[in-house]
Amino acid sequence: LTLDEQGNGSYPWKDGRFVTHSLSDHVWQGMWIQKENDREGGFTVQFSPDFSDGEGQWWYTRIEDDRAPTQKGGTFRLTRKNSSSAANETSPAP
């Protein structure tokens, strides 16, 4: 997951992206869209006081033409990666 300064970004699974609606009092809310499998939904994340991690929930708002899907979503956890740790995880050149 990679986000820009406005909290919008993409992720590789099913050509997905996140759109931020609000970030207030350590609660991030928005929507997700997966173009490849024609699904979208909402999410909310409660961040820790230092924003280093968060516990989230997600749900469907649309699956193809179904705008009232009964499928449940799930939970997830986010942890921040700083640029130095991301660089350390890069494989060495062959």
C-alpha positions as CSV (number, residue, x, y, z in Angstrom):
1,L,0.0,0.0,0.0
2,T,1.4,3.4,-1.0
3,L,-0.4,6.6,-0.2
4,D,0.1,10.2,-1.3
5,E,-0.1,13.2,1.0
6,Q,-3.9,13.3,0.6
7,G,-4.2,9.7,1.7
8,N,-5.1,8.3,-1.7
9,G,-3.1,5.5,-3.3
10,S,-2.9,2.1,-4.7
11,Y,-2.2,-1.5,-3.9
12,P,-1.4,-4.4,-6.3
13,W,-4.2,-6.8,-5.4
14,K,-6.8,-6.7,-8.2
15,D,-5.6,-3.2,-9.4
16,G,-6.9,-1.7,-6.1
17,R,-6.8,1.8,-4.8
18,F,-7.8,3.7,-1.7
19,V,-9.6,7.1,-1.5
20,T,-9.6,9.0,1.7
21,H,-12.8,10.7,2.9
22,S,-11.5,11.8,6.3
23,L,-8.8,11.6,8.9
24,S,-9.8,13.0,12.2
25,D,-8.8,12.1,15.8
26,H,-6.7,9.1,14.7
27,V,-9.6,7.6,12.7
28,W,-9.1,7.2,8.9
29,Q,-12.2,6.6,6.8
30,G,-12.6,6.1,3.1
31,M,-13.3,3.8,0.2
32,W,-11.5,1.1,-1.7
33,I,-12.0,0.2,-5.4
34,Q,-10.7,-3.0,-7.2
35,K,-11.0,-2.5,-10.9
36,E,-9.9,-6.0,-11.9
37,N,-12.8,-7.8,-10.1
38,D,-15.3,-4.9,-10.2
39,R,-15.8,-4.4,-6.4
40,E,-15.7,-1.5,-4.0
41,G,-16.4,-0.8,-0.4
42,G,-15.5,1.2,2.6
43,F,-13.0,1.1,5.4
44,T,-12.1,2.6,8.7
45,V,-8.8,2.5,10.6
46,Q,-8.2,3.4,14.2
47,F,-4.5,4.6,14.5
48,S,-2.2,4.4,17.5
49,P,-1.3,7.7,19.1
50,D,1.9,8.0,17.1
51,F,0.3,6.8,13.8
52,S,2.8,3.9,13.6
53,D,0.1,1.3,13.3
54,G,-3.6,0.9,13.1
55,E,-6.5,-1.6,13.3
56,G,-8.9,-1.5,10.4
57,Q,-12.2,-2.9,9.2
58,W,-13.4,-3.1,5.6
59,W,-16.7,-3.9,3.9
60,Y,-18.3,-4.2,0.5
61,T,-20.6,-1.5,-0.9
62,R,-20.8,-3.0,-4.4
63,I,-19.9,-6.3,-6.1
64,E,-20.3,-5.9,-9.9
65,D,-24.0,-4.8,-10.3
66,D,-25.0,-5.7,-6.8
67,R,-25.2,-2.5,-4.8
68,A,-26.4,-4.2,-1.6
69,P,-24.0,-7.2,-1.3
70,T,-24.5,-9.5,1.7
71,Q,-20.9,-10.7,1.7
72,K,-19.0,-9.6,4.8
73,G,-15.7,-7.8,4.8
74,G,-13.0,-8.3,7.4
75,T,-10.3,-6.8,9.5
76,F,-6.7,-5.8,8.8
77,R,-3.7,-4.2,10.5
78,L,-1.5,-1.5,9.1
79,T,2.1,-0.7,10.1
80,R,4.2,2.2,8.9
81,K,7.3,1.5,6.9
82,N,9.8,4.3,6.8
83,S,12.0,4.8,3.7
84,S,15.1,3.5,5.4
85,S,13.5,0.2,6.4
86,A,12.0,-0.2,2.9
87,A,15.5,0.3,1.4
88,N,16.9,-2.3,3.7
89,E,14.3,-4.9,2.5
90,T,15.3,-4.5,-1.1
91,S,17.1,-7.5,-2.5
92,P,20.7,-7.0,-3.6
93,A,21.5,-6.8,-7.3
94,P,22.6,-10.1,-8.9
